[in-house]
C-alpha cells in the first residue's frame, strides 16, 4: 500500500510522436508531472496527484495529453509548417549573464549544464559571464576559474540589479540573456532564442517558460500547483496593446520571469538599464524584472514569449522560504508599480485599476477560485503574506529603497 505521508511528484518526459508508454508511478511518489515534447521540442507541462503504484496506460496518457496540451501540440505543428518560410538571418553575438551571490554549489550545476549542452564550447559568438555580486569569500571566483570559457566579473555593490547592470556594461553582444544560478537550461533553449530572434528581429526582449527542476517537497508542489514562475507554452508577441486586458501592460507578470529573459542590449542601454532600487536583496528583493518588461513594452518594443526557451528552476524546498517568497512577490510587484505610477503619468488610471484588481485577485485565491483560470485555492497563509507584502510595497517601499541605494552608491564611490 502507498505511504500516504509521501509528498513528492515524479517528473517524466513524454514524446508525443513516439508510441505512448505505460507509466507505473513508484510507491514513494504521491503524484506525477509530465514535460511534453513533440519532435524533442517542449510543448507543454501538466501535473496530477495520484497514489504511488498507480498505472497510466497509453490510453490514459492520450486522454490527458488531449486535455492539457492538445491545443498547443496543434499550434506547434502549424508553426513548424510555416517556419520554413522565414528568412534565415545570421544569429547575432550573445552574452549569457549569470548573476550570483555566495552560491557556488548551485552555480557549478548551472555551468556544468551549459557545458554539457555545448554552449560553453560553442563556435558561434556566445560568451558566458558570471557576475559575482558582493561575495563574502572567493569560492565563486575559484569555481569559475575551473571553466576557462567563462568570464568572471566581480561587482562589489550588493543588489541584483547592480549585478545585471554590470553585466550589461561588460557585455559585447547584440543580445544579452540573464539566467539565475539555480536553473538548468533545456536542450532547446538556445534554438528557441535563435528562432524567436529570427522571426522577431525588432523585438526588445524574449522570455520563456519556467518549469520545476524537482517536485520533492510540499512547498515545491504547492508553488507549482499555483502556477509557479509561469509555464505558458503559447508563443506570444506582446505589443503596445493587448485587447483582452484593459490594464495592460501593468503588472507585467504575464511576460515572464527574471530567471529566464533576454534583451537586445542596446534597448537596455537606451532605457537606462535596470533600476538599482529594485531587486536589491532584503528588504526589497524583487520587481526589477517586471519593471524592465514594462519599460520595454512602453518604449514600443515587442516582447516575445517563446515556448522553446525553456528552463528548469530549483524551487524553494522549505515551506517557510516559500512563504517569504510570496511576501517578496507582493512587495516587489507593488514597489515596481509605485515606481511606474511616479514616472509614467499617462498610465496612472490603468495602474490604479490594476492595483484594485490585484487585491481582488489575491482574495479570489481563497474565497472564489472558480473565478480564476487555476481553480485550486491557495493556502490562506501564503495569500495573507503576499497581500501584506503588497501593502508594504505600495506604501513607501520604493522611496525607502531609493534612499538606501543612494547611500550605497556614495559608499562605493
N, C-alpha and C positions, 0 to 999 in steps of 0.2 A: 504494500500500500504506500502511496506517495506521502512523504512527510509534509504535513500542512504548514510547518514553520518555514519551509523553503521560500526564500524571496529572491529569485534570480530568474532572468529570461535568457534562453539560448538565442544567439543571433546567427542566422543562416542566410546564405545567398541562394537565390532561385534564378536560373536562366530559363526564360520563357520559350526560347527557340529550341531547347532540348526537351526530351521526354521528362515529364514531371516525376519526381521520385515519391516513394512512400517515406514519410518522416515519422520517426518514433522519438518522442520527447523523453530524454533521460529522467530518471526519478528525481534527481537533485534540482530540477527546474520547476518553476511554477508558471511558466509561460514561454512563448516563442516570438521572436521578431524576425521578419524577413526583409532583406535587401534584395529588391527585384531588379534584374538586369535583362536587357534584350540585346543580343549580339555583343555581350560583355559591357554594354553601356548602362549605367544606372538609370532606372525609370521610375522607381517608387520604393516605398517603405511602409510596412504595417506591422502591428504587434497585437498579440492576443493572449489573454490569460487562459491557462488550461492546466489541469493536474499533470504532474510527472507521470510518465508511462503512456500518455495519450498517443494515438496513432492518427496521422493525417494521410489519407490515401491520395493518389493523383487527382481523383475526382474532387476530393475535399479542397485540395490546393487550387484547382482550377476555379472552383466556385469563389474562393476567397480572392484570387487574383482578379477575377472579373469585377468583384465588388469594390475592391480597394484601388486597383491600378489599371483597370481595363481601359478607361478613357485616355490615360497617359500613354499606354502602350500604343494605342491607335494614333495619337498625336505624334509620337516618335517615328512611327512608320511613315507617316506623311512627311515629316521633316526630313527624314533620310532620303526620300524620293526627290524632294525639292532642293536639298543641299547641294546636289551635283551641279546645279546651275549657278552656284555662287562663284564669283571671281576669286581665284586663289592668290591672295596677297602674301608678300613676304612678312613673316611674323616679326615684330619689332623686338628690340632688346628689352629684356625683362629682368628686373631685380625682385627677388623674393626676400622680404624682410621678416625676421622673427625677433620680436621684442621680448626680452626675458628678464626675470629678477629672481636670483637665488634658487633656480630650479634646474640645475644641471642634469638631474636624473631624467626628468621628462623631456628636456631639450635633447638629450642624447637619443632618445627613442625617435623624436621627430626628425633629427638629422639623419639617422640611420635609415629611416623610411624614405627620405628624399634620395639617399644614396642607392637604395635598393631599386627605386624607380628609374634610376639613371639620370635624375635631374642634376645631381652634383657633377656628373661626368658628361653633361650634355655638350655636344659640339656646337650647339647654337648659342646665341648671345644671351645666356642666362647666368646671373650671379645670385648667390645666396648670402645675405647679410644677417649676422646675429648682432643685435643691439643689446648690450649688457647694461641694464638700467640700474644705476646706483647699487652695485653689488657690495655685499659685506665681506666677500672673500674672492679668491682667484679661481674658484672651481670652474666657472663657466669659461674663463679665458683658457684654462688648461684643457678643457674638453674640446673647445673649438680648434685648438692647436692640433688635435688629432685628425681634423678634417681639413686638409690643406686646400681644398677647393672653396672653403667657406671664409668669408671676410669677417673679422671680429671688429666691433666698434664699441667703445666704452662711452656711455652717456651718464655723467655724474648727477644730473638733476633728476630727482625721483619723480616719476609720473609717466604713465603710459604714453600720453600724447607728446611729452618731451622726447621720448624714445622714437615715436613714429615720425616726428618732425626731423629728428636727427637722421633717420633712415632716408627721408625724402632728400635731405641735403647731400647725403653721401652717395645716393643712387645716381646712376648714369643712364639708365634705360628709359625708353619712352613709356613703358609700363612699370608700375611697382605694385606688387601684391603683398598683402600682410597676412601672416599665419600666426596663430597663437602657438606657444611652445608645447602645449599639451594636446596637439592634434596629430592625426595621421591622415595623409593625403591619399585619396583614392587614385587608383592607377589611371583613371580617365580625366583627372583634374586638369592637367596641362592641355590635353586635347580639347577639353571643354572651353578653356580660356582662349585657345587659339581659334576655335570655331566661332566663338562669340565675338571676338575681335574682328574676324574676317567678315562676319555678317553685319557688324555694327561698328565700323571704324570711327564713327562720330561719337561713340559713347564716352562718357566721362568716367564711368565706374562699372564694375562687374562683380556679382556675388553668386553664391551657390548654396545648395542645401547643406545642413549640418546634421549628421546622424550620430547616435551614441557609439562610442568605442566599446563600451561594455554596459550591460544591464545587470549588475551583480548585487545591487543593494536596493532597499526600499526607496531611498532618496532618488536614485538614478531612474528607477521605473516610474515613480510619480512624476518626476520632471518631464520625462519623455511622453508620458500619457497626456500631459497637459500641453504638449506641443513643442517642448524643448526650445532649441535656438532657431527653429524654422526649418521644416523639411519639405517645403513645397517643391515639387518636381515639374511644375509647369514653366515653360520658357516665356518670360515676360520682358517686354521692352517698356520701361516706365518713362513717360514723357512729362510734359509740363502740367497735364491734367489727367485725371482719372475719373471717368464719368460716374462710376458707381460709388465714388467716395467724395461727399461734399466737403470733407475736411482735409483732403489730400493736399500736400504731402506731409501734413502734421503727423507726429507720432513716429514715422519713419521705420517702425519695426517691420513693416511688410517688405522692406527692401533686402534685408539680410542681417548678418551679424559680423562684428568686427574680427572674429577669429578666422574669417574667410572672405576677404574682399580684395579687389584690385582696382587700380585707378590709372588713368593717364597722368603721368607725373606733372605735366605742365598744368593740368587742371588744378591739382593740389597747390602748386606754386601760385597760380593765378588767384586762388581763393584764400591765400594766406596761410595755408597749412591747417593742421588740426588745432583745435582750441586747447591750449595748455591748461585752462581752468576746468576742463572736463577730463574724466578718466585719470584722476590724479592719484589714485590709491585712496586709502582712508583719509578723510571721511566721504569722498565723492568718487568712488571707483566705477564710473560709468558715464555714458552719454556721448563720448567723443565720436564713436562710430555713427550713431544716429544723427548727430549734428552735421557730420560731413556728408552723409547720404542726402540729408535735407538740403544742404547748401549746393551740392552738385546739381540736384534736380531744379532748385530755384534759379540757378545760374543758367538754365536752359540746356544742360547736357543730359542726354538719355542715360539711364541706369538700367543695365541688363541683368536679369536673373537667369542663370544658365544651369540646367539640371546636371550636366556632366561635371561641373565644377564642385564636386562632392568631397567633403572631408568628414572625418570621424573625430569627435571630441570626447575627451575624458571628463565626463560629468562628475560633479561632486558626490563622493560616496557617502558622506555623513549627512544626516538629516539636519543637524544644526547649521552646517555650512550651506545647505540648500536654503534654509530659512534666511540666512544672512544674504545670500544671493538675491532672493526676492526683494529684500529691503533695498539693496543697491540698485536693482532694476527700477523700483519706484523712484528712488532718489535721483538716479541718473536721468531717467526719462523726463521728470519734471524740471530738473535743473536745465537740461538742454532746451525744453520748451520755453522756460522762462527766458533763457538767452535769446531764443528766436523771437519771443514777444517784444523784447527790448530792441532788437536790431532789424526786424522785418515788419515795419509798421503796417504795410498794406495787408498782411496776413493776420492781423490781430483778431478780426472777427472769427476766422477759421480756428485760430488757436484757442480762443475762449470756448468755442463749441467742442473742440477736441478734448479739452480738459474736462468739461462736463461729461462728455461721452466716456472718458477714461474711468471716472469714478463709478458711473453706472455699470460699465463693463466689468469692473472689479467685483462689484456686488453681485452681478449676474453669475459669476463663477460659483457662488454658493447657493443663491436662492432661486434663480431661474436659468439653469444651464441649458434648458431647451431653446433658449433664445440665441445660443451660441452655436457655431459650427461644430466645435468639440463639446459634446453634451455631458461630458463627465464632470461632476462637481469637484472643485479644488478642495483640499484640506483647509479648514477655517483659519488655522494659524498662519498658513502661507499667504492667504489673501489679506489678512489683517496686517501682517508686517509689510507687504507691498504697498498697501494703502498708506500706512504710517510713513513709510519711506517716501511715498509720493507727496504727502503733506509737507514733510521736511524739505524736500526738493523744491516745492512750489513757493515756500515762504523763506526766501533769502539765501538758500544754499549756494546758488551761483555767485551772488555778490560776495559771500564769505569766502568762496573758493578763489575768486579773483584777487581778493586781498592776500590770501595765503600765497598764491602764485607770485604776486608782485614781490612779496618779501623773499620768496625763494630765489627769484631772479637776481635780486640785489645781493643775496648771499653768494651766488656763483659768478658774479661779475669778475 
